[in-house]
Amino acid sequence: MDRDNPDSFLLRNPNPIQVADRRSSFLQKIGSFQIGVEELIQLICALSTVRAVASTEQDVAGFDEMAAGTKRKYYMLGGKGGVGKTSCAASLAVKFANNGHPTIVVSTDPAHSLSDSFAQDLSGGTLMPVDGLDGPLFALEINPEKAREEFRSANKTSGSSGVKDFMDSMGLGMLVEQLGELKLGELLDTPPPGLDEAIAISKVMQFVEAPEYNSFSRIVFDTAPTGHTLRLLSLPDFLDASIGKILKLREKISSATSAIKSVFGQEEPKQDAADKLKQLRERMIKVRELFRDTESTEFVIVTIPTVMAVSESSRLRASLKKENVPVKRLVVNQVLPPSAVDCKFCAMKRKDQMRALEMIYNDPELLGLKLIQAPLVDVEIRGVPALRFMGDIVWK
């Protein structure tokens, strides 16, 4: 058997989409009595193989497995920009809520579209209830620009104390306190790089620690495009290392000044600030462990069937593996269904999609993931009814 023989290649590489196309062709031949016995046998073998593969994947993971248990679970959906992450995240949150899980869906993408997806204003920076569901669902768009303005305003009006109050609200006030003690206040003049990710991390901390969020059993994150998301996931490591350096620097300064102060009989300063900084470091470690906990956290990669999108998804999977972030599922969105209509554009587009899907089946990074194919639909996915419809198609 060789690649030039489509039936032979199909038996060795049972892509369900290609099988569906071949099945349509075979059915047409059966109708006109043009199919041979050998072709019929090949079709039966291919369909049996696909059913076996699909059955195995379904046993490994499906929505029932995602919804099982009452223990808190976090789902982070991410991938290349423009592939439909928000629709997938919102539809998953709706399905969780309708299946008895009090759910929060959070957008960490600076270019929010969660409000558009739910057809509801969620831009206030606070949890908003989503109407029209069987169970409780709350949504939140983190507003980085508003946070930047608050940061600048706090710095202008109250100097370092204003900045500290602002960072206190994010759970990072002790970091400012230490920078102030080390006379590094100039670092606080402008919002630091990665503030978007820091705010997202602070929200994760709140969900983990604040008692008012204990009743929510599912939290879904609609993340920013790949680069932002990788920075978000690596931020706990970065802060852990940075805090460690600050603590070492503080110890050096303290040891250098303690000898001088002891000569003049001055008392040693209290260690409250250092203790708080160590507490922050412990919280960062807790968040880092949460991201890597295979029992409570899962990253779902969303892509579309194009060569560029699949290639980026492969790189994202490799990066997530390097960060030890658990990944089980790959959602391929906007897949064209087999069509009997004579449409040359559709045929060419579908041919390109088949090439991209074949890449997934042969990619070493993506091969082991549960493949979920979401069809391209002829309606806009906007509002709870449309999201419910999409959820029933995608999250089976």
C-alpha positions as a LaTeX table, in Angstrom:
\begin{tabular}{lrrr}
\hline
Residue & $x$ (\AA) & $y$ (\AA) & $z$ (\AA) \\
\hline
Met1 & 0.00 & 0.00 & 0.00 \\
Asp2 & 1.29 & 3.50 & $-0.73$ \\
Arg3 & 0.30 & 7.12 & $-0.18$ \\
Asp4 & $-0.80$ & 7.54 & $-3.81$ \\
Asn5 & $-3.59$ & 5.05 & $-3.23$ \\
Pro6 & $-6.21$ & 6.96 & $-1.18$ \\
Asp7 & $-7.94$ & 3.82 & 0.06 \\
Ser8 & $-4.66$ & 2.24 & 1.14 \\
Phe9 & $-3.55$ & 5.45 & 2.91 \\
Leu10 & $-6.94$ & 5.74 & 4.59 \\
Leu11 & $-6.59$ & 2.31 & 6.16 \\
Arg12 & $-3.21$ & 3.21 & 7.65 \\
Asn13 & $-4.28$ & 6.72 & 8.76 \\
Pro14 & $-7.94$ & 6.58 & 9.86 \\
Asn15 & $-8.77$ & 10.30 & 9.87 \\
Pro16 & $-12.51$ & 10.45 & 10.69 \\
Ile17 & $-13.09$ & 13.44 & 8.39 \\
Gln18 & $-11.50$ & 11.70 & 5.43 \\
Val19 & $-13.50$ & 8.56 & 6.19 \\
Ala20 & $-16.69$ & 10.65 & 6.10 \\
Asp21 & $-15.76$ & 12.01 & 2.66 \\
Arg22 & $-14.98$ & 8.52 & 1.35 \\
Arg23 & $-18.22$ & 7.20 & 2.84 \\
Ser24 & $-20.24$ & 9.86 & 0.95 \\
Ser25 & $-18.51$ & 8.87 & $-2.28$ \\
Phe26 & $-19.14$ & 5.18 & $-1.64$ \\
Leu27 & $-22.81$ & 5.77 & $-0.87$ \\
Gln28 & $-23.21$ & 7.59 & $-4.17$ \\
Lys29 & $-21.60$ & 4.64 & $-5.96$ \\
Ile30 & $-23.84$ & 2.18 & $-4.14$ \\
Gly31 & $-26.85$ & 4.16 & $-5.27$ \\
Ser32 & $-25.77$ & 3.88 & $-8.88$ \\
Phe33 & $-24.52$ & 0.25 & $-8.50$ \\
Gln34 & $-20.94$ & 1.31 & $-9.35$ \\
Ile35 & $-19.14$ & 0.10 & $-6.21$ \\
Gly36 & $-17.00$ & $-3.01$ & $-6.26$ \\
Val37 & $-16.65$ & $-5.67$ & $-3.57$ \\
Glu38 & $-13.04$ & $-4.63$ & $-2.80$ \\
Glu39 & $-14.04$ & $-0.98$ & $-2.25$ \\
Leu40 & $-16.87$ & $-2.06$ & 0.05 \\
Ile41 & $-14.49$ & $-4.17$ & 2.16 \\
Gln42 & $-12.04$ & $-1.26$ & 2.41 \\
Leu43 & $-14.80$ & 1.08 & 3.61 \\
Ile44 & $-15.97$ & $-1.39$ & 6.27 \\
Cys45 & $-12.39$ & $-1.85$ & 7.55 \\
Ala46 & $-11.78$ & 1.91 & 7.67 \\
Leu47 & $-15.04$ & 2.61 & 9.52 \\
Ser48 & $-14.31$ & $-0.16$ & 12.03 \\
Thr49 & $-10.84$ & 1.28 & 12.69 \\
Val50 & $-12.21$ & 4.79 & 13.19 \\
Arg51 & $-14.89$ & 3.53 & 15.55 \\
Ala52 & $-12.24$ & 1.74 & 17.59 \\
Val53 & $-10.05$ & 4.87 & 17.74 \\
Ala54 & $-13.01$ & 7.11 & 18.63 \\
Ser55 & $-14.19$ & 4.65 & 21.29 \\
Thr56 & $-10.74$ & 4.60 & 22.90 \\
Glu57 & $-10.50$ & 8.40 & 22.93 \\
Gln58 & $-14.00$ & 8.70 & 24.36 \\
Asp59 & $-13.13$ & 6.26 & 27.15 \\
Val60 & $-10.02$ & 8.31 & 27.99 \\
Ala61 & $-11.73$ & 11.66 & 28.20 \\
Gly62 & $-15.10$ & 13.25 & 27.47 \\
Phe63 & $-17.40$ & 15.85 & 28.99 \\
Asp64 & $-18.69$ & 13.36 & 31.55 \\
Glu65 & $-15.13$ & 13.04 & 32.83 \\
Met66 & $-14.75$ & 16.84 & 32.87 \\
Ala67 & $-17.98$ & 17.27 & 34.84 \\
Ala68 & $-17.40$ & 14.36 & 37.24 \\
Gly69 & $-16.91$ & 15.10 & 40.93 \\
Thr70 & $-17.48$ & 18.16 & 43.07 \\
Lys71 & $-13.81$ & 18.99 & 43.67 \\
Arg72 & $-12.79$ & 22.41 & 42.29 \\
Lys73 & $-11.37$ & 22.20 & 38.76 \\
Tyr74 & $-9.73$ & 24.86 & 36.60 \\
Tyr75 & $-9.88$ & 24.81 & 32.79 \\
Met76 & $-7.69$ & 27.17 & 30.77 \\
Leu77 & $-8.47$ & 27.53 & 27.06 \\
Gly78 & $-5.79$ & 29.05 & 24.87 \\
Gly79 & $-4.18$ & 29.13 & 21.46 \\
Lys80 & $-3.54$ & 31.34 & 18.47 \\
Gly81 & $-5.55$ & 34.56 & 18.18 \\
Gly82 & $-8.78$ & 34.34 & 16.19 \\
Val83 & $-9.41$ & 30.60 & 16.49 \\
Gly84 & $-12.54$ & 30.88 & 18.65 \\
Lys85 & $-11.13$ & 30.47 & 22.17 \\
Thr86 & $-13.79$ & 32.71 & 23.71 \\
Ser87 & $-16.71$ & 30.83 & 22.12 \\
Cys88 & $-15.24$ & 27.51 & 23.24 \\
Ala89 & $-14.58$ & 28.78 & 26.79 \\
Ala90 & $-18.02$ & 30.38 & 27.12 \\
Ser91 & $-19.82$ & 27.31 & 25.75 \\
Leu92 & $-17.89$ & 25.07 & 28.17 \\
Ala93 & $-18.83$ & 27.32 & 31.09 \\
Val94 & $-22.49$ & 27.26 & 30.02 \\
Lys95 & $-22.43$ & 23.46 & 29.79 \\
Phe96 & $-20.85$ & 23.16 & 33.25 \\
Ala97 & $-23.50$ & 25.47 & 34.74 \\
Asn98 & $-26.32$ & 23.56 & 33.05 \\
Asn99 & $-24.92$ & 20.32 & 34.46 \\
Gly100 & $-25.10$ & 21.45 & 38.06 \\
His101 & $-21.69$ & 23.08 & 38.56 \\
Pro102 & $-21.62$ & 26.65 & 39.94 \\
Thr103 & $-19.14$ & 28.15 & 37.45 \\
Ile104 & $-17.00$ & 31.23 & 36.89 \\
Val105 & $-15.66$ & 32.13 & 33.44 \\
Val106 & $-12.82$ & 34.67 & 33.38 \\
Ser107 & $-11.27$ & 36.45 & 30.39 \\
Thr108 & $-7.58$ & 37.32 & 30.80 \\
Asp109 & $-7.28$ & 38.53 & 27.20 \\
Pro110 & $-6.60$ & 42.32 & 26.98 \\
Ala111 & $-8.77$ & 42.35 & 23.83 \\
His112 & $-11.92$ & 41.03 & 25.49 \\
Ser113 & $-14.79$ & 39.42 & 23.60 \\
Leu114 & $-16.51$ & 37.61 & 26.47 \\
Ser115 & $-19.15$ & 40.37 & 26.67 \\
Asp116 & $-19.84$ & 39.95 & 22.95 \\
Ser117 & $-20.04$ & 36.19 & 23.32 \\
Phe118 & $-22.66$ & 36.38 & 26.09 \\
Ala119 & $-24.34$ & 39.47 & 24.57 \\
Gln120 & $-24.02$ & 41.06 & 28.01 \\
Asp121 & $-21.83$ & 43.83 & 29.45 \\
Leu122 & $-19.14$ & 42.18 & 31.58 \\
Ser123 & $-16.57$ & 44.97 & 31.41 \\
Gly124 & $-16.96$ & 46.30 & 34.97 \\
Gly125 & $-14.05$ & 44.28 & 36.34 \\
Thr126 & $-16.29$ & 42.45 & 38.81 \\
Leu127 & $-18.14$ & 39.14 & 38.69 \\
Met128 & $-21.44$ & 39.48 & 36.83 \\
Pro129 & $-24.25$ & 36.88 & 36.85 \\
Val130 & $-25.14$ & 35.41 & 33.45 \\
Asp131 & $-28.87$ & 35.02 & 32.90 \\
Gly132 & $-30.81$ & 32.30 & 31.14 \\
Leu133 & $-29.13$ & 29.21 & 32.60 \\
Asp134 & $-30.18$ & 26.20 & 34.65 \\
Gly135 & $-27.35$ & 26.74 & 37.14 \\
Pro136 & $-25.31$ & 29.67 & 38.50 \\
Leu137 & $-22.74$ & 31.11 & 36.08 \\
Phe138 & $-20.73$ & 34.28 & 36.74 \\
Ala139 & $-18.46$ & 35.99 & 34.22 \\
Leu140 & $-15.59$ & 38.45 & 34.58 \\
Glu141 & $-13.47$ & 40.44 & 32.16 \\
Ile142 & $-10.21$ & 41.51 & 33.79 \\
Asn143 & $-9.59$ & 45.11 & 32.74 \\
Pro144 & $-5.82$ & 45.70 & 32.43 \\
Glu145 & $-6.15$ & 49.26 & 31.12 \\
Lys146 & $-8.30$ & 50.24 & 34.08 \\
Ala147 & $-5.67$ & 48.70 & 36.38 \\
Arg148 & $-2.91$ & 50.68 & 34.65 \\
Glu149 & $-4.82$ & 53.93 & 35.11 \\
Glu150 & $-5.42$ & 53.12 & 38.77 \\
Phe151 & $-1.71$ & 52.39 & 39.15 \\
Arg152 & $-0.68$ & 55.73 & 37.58 \\
Ser153 & $-3.33$ & 57.63 & 39.54 \\
Ala154 & $-2.28$ & 56.04 & 42.83 \\
Asn155 & 1.35 & 56.91 & 42.17 \\
Lys156 & 0.58 & 60.54 & 41.25 \\
Thr157 & $-1.79$ & 61.30 & 44.11 \\
Ser158 & $-0.22$ & 59.44 & 47.01 \\
Gly159 & 3.23 & 58.40 & 45.86 \\
Ser160 & 4.48 & 55.04 & 47.08 \\
Ser161 & 1.70 & 54.74 & 49.68 \\
Gly162 & $-0.92$ & 54.99 & 46.93 \\
Val163 & 0.86 & 52.38 & 44.88 \\
Lys164 & 1.05 & 50.13 & 47.93 \\
Asp165 & $-2.72$ & 50.46 & 48.49 \\
Phe166 & $-3.33$ & 49.57 & 44.86 \\
Met167 & $-0.98$ & 46.57 & 44.95 \\
Asp168 & $-2.48$ & 45.54 & 48.31 \\
Ser169 & $-5.80$ & 45.11 & 46.53 \\
Met170 & $-4.04$ & 42.61 & 44.25 \\
Gly171 & $-2.36$ & 40.80 & 47.13 \\
Leu172 & 1.07 & 42.14 & 46.13 \\
Gly173 & 1.44 & 45.00 & 48.63 \\
Met174 & 4.33 & 43.42 & 50.51 \\
Leu175 & 6.40 & 43.47 & 47.30 \\
Val176 & 6.00 & 47.26 & 47.15 \\
Glu177 & 6.81 & 47.47 & 50.85 \\
Gln178 & 10.12 & 45.70 & 50.30 \\
Leu179 & 11.01 & 47.82 & 47.28 \\
Gly180 & 10.37 & 50.90 & 49.38 \\
Glu181 & 12.66 & 49.67 & 52.17 \\
Leu182 & 15.39 & 49.02 & 49.62 \\
Lys183 & 15.03 & 52.57 & 48.21 \\
Leu184 & 13.99 & 51.20 & 44.82 \\
Gly185 & 10.88 & 53.32 & 44.53 \\
Glu186 & 11.73 & 54.39 & 40.99 \\
Leu187 & 10.68 & 50.90 & 39.89 \\
Leu188 & 7.13 & 51.87 & 40.84 \\
Asp189 & 6.89 & 55.04 & 38.75 \\
Thr190 & 5.21 & 53.26 & 35.84 \\
Pro191 & 3.15 & 50.08 & 35.59 \\
Pro192 & 5.61 & 47.20 & 35.37 \\
Pro193 & 5.77 & 44.86 & 32.35 \\
Gly194 & 3.48 & 41.91 & 32.80 \\
Leu195 & 0.91 & 43.85 & 34.87 \\
Asp196 & $-1.88$ & 42.15 & 32.87 \\
Glu197 & $-0.57$ & 38.75 & 33.89 \\
Ala198 & $-0.01$ & 39.90 & 37.51 \\
Ile199 & $-3.65$ & 40.94 & 37.76 \\
Ala200 & $-4.74$ & 37.59 & 36.35 \\
Ile201 & $-2.54$ & 35.82 & 38.89 \\
Ser202 & $-4.09$ & 37.88 & 41.68 \\
Lys203 & $-7.54$ & 36.72 & 40.54 \\
Val204 & $-6.39$ & 33.12 & 40.64 \\
Met205 & $-5.18$ & 33.73 & 44.21 \\
Gln206 & $-8.57$ & 35.16 & 45.14 \\
Phe207 & $-10.40$ & 32.16 & 43.67 \\
Val208 & $-8.11$ & 29.78 & 45.57 \\
Glu209 & $-8.11$ & 31.56 & 48.94 \\
Ala210 & $-11.20$ & 33.77 & 49.35 \\
Pro211 & $-14.09$ & 31.99 & 51.14 \\
Glu212 & $-16.75$ & 33.69 & 49.00 \\
Tyr213 & $-15.58$ & 31.64 & 46.00 \\
Asn214 & $-15.69$ & 28.26 & 47.77 \\
Ser215 & $-19.08$ & 27.38 & 46.31 \\
Phe216 & $-17.81$ & 27.46 & 42.70 \\
Ser217 & $-16.71$ & 24.03 & 41.50 \\
Arg218 & $-15.61$ & 24.95 & 37.96 \\
Ile219 & $-13.52$ & 27.95 & 36.87 \\
Val220 & $-12.91$ & 28.46 & 33.14 \\
Phe221 & $-10.22$ & 30.85 & 31.87 \\
Asp222 & $-10.51$ & 32.38 & 28.41 \\
Thr223 & $-6.82$ & 33.20 & 28.03 \\
Ala224 & $-5.00$ & 35.69 & 25.81 \\
Pro225 & $-3.19$ & 34.57 & 22.62 \\
Thr226 & $-0.25$ & 32.22 & 23.01 \\
Gly227 & 2.52 & 34.68 & 24.00 \\
His228 & 0.51 & 36.34 & 26.81 \\
Thr229 & $-0.64$ & 32.96 & 28.08 \\
Leu230 & 2.88 & 31.56 & 28.33 \\
Arg231 & 3.94 & 34.66 & 30.27 \\
Leu232 & 0.97 & 34.16 & 32.60 \\
Leu233 & 1.93 & 30.55 & 33.25 \\
Ser234 & 5.60 & 31.39 & 33.81 \\
Leu235 & 4.93 & 34.43 & 36.05 \\
Pro236 & 4.83 & 32.48 & 39.34 \\
Asp237 & 8.32 & 31.13 & 38.59 \\
Phe238 & 9.52 & 34.63 & 37.68 \\
Leu239 & 8.08 & 36.21 & 40.84 \\
Asp240 & 9.43 & 33.38 & 42.96 \\
Ala241 & 12.94 & 33.98 & 41.59 \\
Ser242 & 12.57 & 37.80 & 41.86 \\
Ile243 & 11.37 & 37.66 & 45.45 \\
Gly244 & 14.27 & 35.36 & 46.27 \\
Lys245 & 16.71 & 37.92 & 44.87 \\
Ile246 & 15.06 & 40.76 & 46.79 \\
Leu247 & 15.27 & 38.77 & 50.01 \\
Lys248 & 18.96 & 38.04 & 49.42 \\
Leu249 & 19.60 & 41.72 & 48.64 \\
Arg250 & 17.77 & 42.72 & 51.80 \\
Glu251 & 19.85 & 40.29 & 53.85 \\
Lys252 & 23.07 & 41.75 & 52.44 \\
Ile253 & 21.93 & 45.31 & 53.22 \\
Ser254 & 20.79 & 44.26 & 56.70 \\
Ser255 & 24.07 & 42.53 & 57.49 \\
Ala256 & 26.05 & 45.54 & 56.29 \\
Thr257 & 24.03 & 48.00 & 58.37 \\
Ser258 & 23.54 & 45.84 & 61.47 \\
Ala259 & 27.22 & 46.12 & 62.44 \\
Ile260 & 27.08 & 49.91 & 62.19 \\
Lys261 & 23.79 & 50.09 & 64.13 \\
Ser262 & 25.11 & 47.79 & 66.85 \\
Val263 & 28.08 & 50.12 & 67.37 \\
Phe264 & 25.70 & 52.98 & 68.07 \\
Gly265 & 23.39 & 50.79 & 70.13 \\
Gln266 & 20.42 & 50.98 & 67.72 \\
Glu267 & 17.85 & 48.19 & 67.67 \\
Glu268 & 17.43 & 45.84 & 64.74 \\
Pro269 & 14.36 & 46.57 & 62.59 \\
Lys270 & 11.44 & 44.18 & 62.75 \\
Gln271 & 11.19 & 41.44 & 60.15 \\
Asp272 & 7.49 & 41.95 & 59.37 \\
Ala273 & 8.08 & 43.09 & 55.79 \\
Ala274 & 10.42 & 40.20 & 55.04 \\
Asp275 & 7.93 & 37.77 & 56.53 \\
Lys276 & 5.16 & 39.16 & 54.33 \\
Leu277 & 7.38 & 38.85 & 51.28 \\
Lys278 & 8.05 & 35.22 & 52.15 \\
Gln279 & 4.29 & 34.72 & 52.44 \\
Leu280 & 3.87 & 36.14 & 48.95 \\
Arg281 & 6.52 & 33.77 & 47.70 \\
Glu282 & 4.62 & 30.87 & 49.25 \\
Arg283 & 1.45 & 32.03 & 47.49 \\
Met284 & 3.30 & 32.15 & 44.18 \\
Ile285 & 4.49 & 28.60 & 44.76 \\
Lys286 & 0.90 & 27.60 & 45.48 \\
Val287 & $-0.30$ & 29.13 & 42.19 \\
Arg288 & 2.55 & 27.48 & 40.30 \\
Glu289 & 1.63 & 24.10 & 41.79 \\
Leu290 & $-2.01$ & 24.72 & 40.89 \\
Phe291 & $-1.11$ & 25.28 & 37.23 \\
Arg292 & 0.75 & 21.95 & 37.24 \\
Asp293 & $-1.76$ & 19.89 & 39.25 \\
Thr294 & $-3.04$ & 17.17 & 36.92 \\
Glu295 & $-6.05$ & 16.46 & 39.15 \\
Ser296 & $-7.44$ & 20.01 & 39.37 \\
Thr297 & $-6.11$ & 21.89 & 36.32 \\
Glu298 & $-6.23$ & 21.30 & 32.58 \\
Phe299 & $-5.13$ & 23.45 & 29.66 \\
Val300 & $-7.24$ & 22.95 & 26.52 \\
Ile301 & $-5.62$ & 24.02 & 23.25 \\
Val302 & $-7.97$ & 25.56 & 20.67 \\
Thr303 & $-6.98$ & 25.77 & 17.00 \\
Ile304 & $-8.43$ & 25.81 & 13.48 \\
Pro305 & $-7.59$ & 23.46 & 10.61 \\
Thr306 & $-4.90$ & 25.56 & 8.91 \\
Val307 & $-1.21$ & 24.76 & 8.62 \\
Met308 & $-0.19$ & 27.96 & 10.44 \\
Ala309 & $-2.60$ & 27.44 & 13.35 \\
Val310 & $-1.67$ & 23.78 & 13.78 \\
Ser311 & 2.04 & 24.64 & 13.73 \\
Glu312 & 1.57 & 27.23 & 16.49 \\
Ser313 & $-0.53$ & 24.76 & 18.48 \\
Ser314 & 2.32 & 22.25 & 18.28 \\
Arg315 & 4.77 & 24.84 & 19.63 \\
Leu316 & 2.31 & 25.79 & 22.38 \\
Arg317 & 1.96 & 22.14 & 23.41 \\
Ala318 & 5.75 & 21.82 & 23.59 \\
Ser319 & 5.97 & 24.97 & 25.76 \\
Leu320 & 3.20 & 23.77 & 28.07 \\
Lys321 & 4.95 & 20.43 & 28.42 \\
Lys322 & 8.13 & 22.28 & 29.36 \\
Glu323 & 6.17 & 24.18 & 32.05 \\
Asn324 & 4.63 & 20.87 & 33.22 \\
Val325 & 1.11 & 22.19 & 32.54 \\
Pro326 & $-1.31$ & 19.28 & 31.97 \\
Val327 & $-2.94$ & 19.13 & 28.51 \\
Lys328 & $-5.42$ & 16.45 & 27.45 \\
Arg329 & $-7.57$ & 17.97 & 24.72 \\
Leu330 & $-7.20$ & 19.75 & 21.40 \\
Val331 & $-10.26$ & 21.50 & 19.97 \\
Val332 & $-10.14$ & 21.97 & 16.19 \\
Asn333 & $-12.69$ & 24.68 & 15.49 \\
Gln334 & $-14.45$ & 25.71 & 12.25 \\
Val335 & $-14.16$ & 22.34 & 10.48 \\
Leu336 & $-16.11$ & 22.23 & 7.22 \\
Pro337 & $-18.54$ & 19.30 & 7.10 \\
Pro338 & $-18.68$ & 16.94 & 4.09 \\
Ser339 & $-20.98$ & 18.43 & 1.48 \\
Ala340 & $-22.76$ & 16.95 & $-1.51$ \\
Val341 & $-23.19$ & 20.41 & $-3.02$ \\
Asp342 & $-21.02$ & 21.15 & $-6.04$ \\
Cys343 & $-18.99$ & 24.02 & $-4.54$ \\
Lys344 & $-15.43$ & 24.39 & $-5.84$ \\
Phe345 & $-14.49$ & 26.86 & $-3.11$ \\
Cys346 & $-15.80$ & 24.49 & $-0.41$ \\
Ala347 & $-13.93$ & 21.56 & $-1.97$ \\
Met348 & $-10.63$ & 23.48 & $-2.10$ \\
Lys349 & $-11.09$ & 24.81 & 1.44 \\
Arg350 & $-11.89$ & 21.35 & 2.75 \\
Lys351 & $-8.84$ & 19.94 & 0.98 \\
Asp352 & $-6.66$ & 22.47 & 2.82 \\
Gln353 & $-8.33$ & 21.54 & 6.10 \\
Met354 & $-7.66$ & 17.84 & 5.46 \\
Arg355 & $-3.97$ & 18.65 & 5.04 \\
Ala356 & $-3.97$ & 20.49 & 8.40 \\
Leu357 & $-5.83$ & 17.64 & 10.13 \\
Glu358 & $-3.33$ & 15.16 & 8.72 \\
Met359 & $-0.58$ & 17.30 & 10.30 \\
Ile360 & $-2.29$ & 16.88 & 13.69 \\
Tyr361 & $-2.49$ & 13.10 & 13.33 \\
Asn362 & 1.24 & 12.98 & 12.51 \\
Asp363 & 2.51 & 15.67 & 14.91 \\
Pro364 & 4.43 & 14.14 & 17.87 \\
Glu365 & 3.30 & 16.97 & 20.22 \\
Leu366 & $-0.41$ & 16.79 & 19.32 \\
Leu367 & $-0.81$ & 13.12 & 18.48 \\
Gly368 & $-1.64$ & 11.93 & 22.00 \\
Leu369 & $-4.31$ & 14.55 & 22.73 \\
Lys370 & $-8.04$ & 13.95 & 22.71 \\
Leu371 & $-9.14$ & 15.50 & 19.39 \\
Ile372 & $-12.43$ & 17.41 & 19.47 \\
Gln373 & $-13.71$ & 18.66 & 16.11 \\
Ala374 & $-16.09$ & 21.63 & 16.18 \\
Pro375 & $-17.90$ & 22.16 & 12.88 \\
Leu376 & $-18.20$ & 25.50 & 11.14 \\
Val377 & $-21.82$ & 26.55 & 11.67 \\
Asp378 & $-23.97$ & 28.91 & 9.64 \\
Val379 & $-25.00$ & 31.10 & 12.60 \\
Glu380 & $-23.08$ & 33.50 & 14.83 \\
Ile381 & $-22.35$ & 32.02 & 18.27 \\
Arg382 & $-23.61$ & 34.88 & 20.43 \\
Gly383 & $-25.85$ & 34.73 & 23.47 \\
Val384 & $-26.67$ & 31.91 & 25.88 \\
Pro385 & $-28.93$ & 29.89 & 23.50 \\
Ala386 & $-26.24$ & 29.86 & 20.81 \\
Leu387 & $-23.55$ & 28.95 & 23.37 \\
Arg388 & $-25.75$ & 26.14 & 24.67 \\
Phe389 & $-26.10$ & 24.89 & 21.07 \\
Met390 & $-22.32$ & 25.03 & 20.55 \\
Gly391 & $-21.65$ & 23.34 & 23.88 \\
Asp392 & $-23.85$ & 20.39 & 22.92 \\
Ile393 & $-21.91$ & 20.00 & 19.66 \\
Val394 & $-18.37$ & 20.43 & 21.01 \\
Trp395 & $-18.39$ & 19.21 & 24.62 \\
Lys396 & $-19.90$ & 15.73 & 24.28 \\
\hline
\end{tabular}
